[in-house]
C-alpha cells in the first residue's frame, strides 16, 4: 500500500488571516486521520507564515505520525529535536516564494546539511531530503547518510506533457530504493495526476496538502482524505 501524508499548512494559512484560532489545526489533524492519513505533515517555516511553534507542540501528541518539514535554521532544528517527529524532511526555503519551488540544491558545499542530518539522527529522528528527481541528487542524498528522499513532483504536476518528468521520477525512485532509501513524493499532486505516481512501486509514501484541502472545502477533510487514499490503493477500496 502507498502511504498518505496530509499536509495541513493551508489550514494554518486560513487561520492566520485573522489569527483568532479558527479553523482549528487539531481538529483538522483528527479529521485527516479519520480519513486514513498515515502521517500529518507540517512545515515550520522560518517566517512562520502559517504553522507556528505552538502548533507543533500541541499537535505532536495527537497525531499518529509527524512528518516535520523544515529548513536547516538552527532554531527550527532545535524545535524538531524537542518534539522528536518520526521524520524530518529538510526542504529549501526562499522568503519570496509562495510555496516550495523545487528540491534542495545539492551541488555545492553540503557540510552544514550533513551536520544537520547527523544532529537530527542523533536524537532518533529519521531524515529525508526534498530533492529534484535527478540521479545525481539521489546519489548525493545517499552520500549524506539521509534515511530517505522526497521527490519533488511539481514539474510533473504542471507539465502539459508530463511523460518525461514521470520517467525521471520512476528512474530516481528505482535508484533510491536500490540504495535502501525510503522513497516519498510530493508537491502539486492532485486527484488526477496521483494515479500515475501511485503506480510507481518504489514510492512508499506521498505527502499532499493543497489539493486535499481544496477538496475538503467541498466534501469535508475526512471524505477528501478517504477519496485520495482510495485512488492510491484502488484494490483495497
Secondary structure, DSSP 4 states (H G I P E B T S, - for coil): --EEEEE-HHHHHHHHTTTSS-S-HHHHHHHHHHTT-SEEEEE--TT-SS--HHHHHHHHTTSS-EEEEE-S-HHHHHHHHHH--SEEEE----TT-SS--S----SS--HHHHHHHHHHHHTT-EEEEEE-S-HHHHHHHHHTT-SEEEEE-HHHHH-SSTHHHHHHHHHHHHHHHHTT-EEEEESS--TTTHHHHHT-TT--EEEE-HHHHHHHHHH-HHHHHHHHHHHHTGGG-
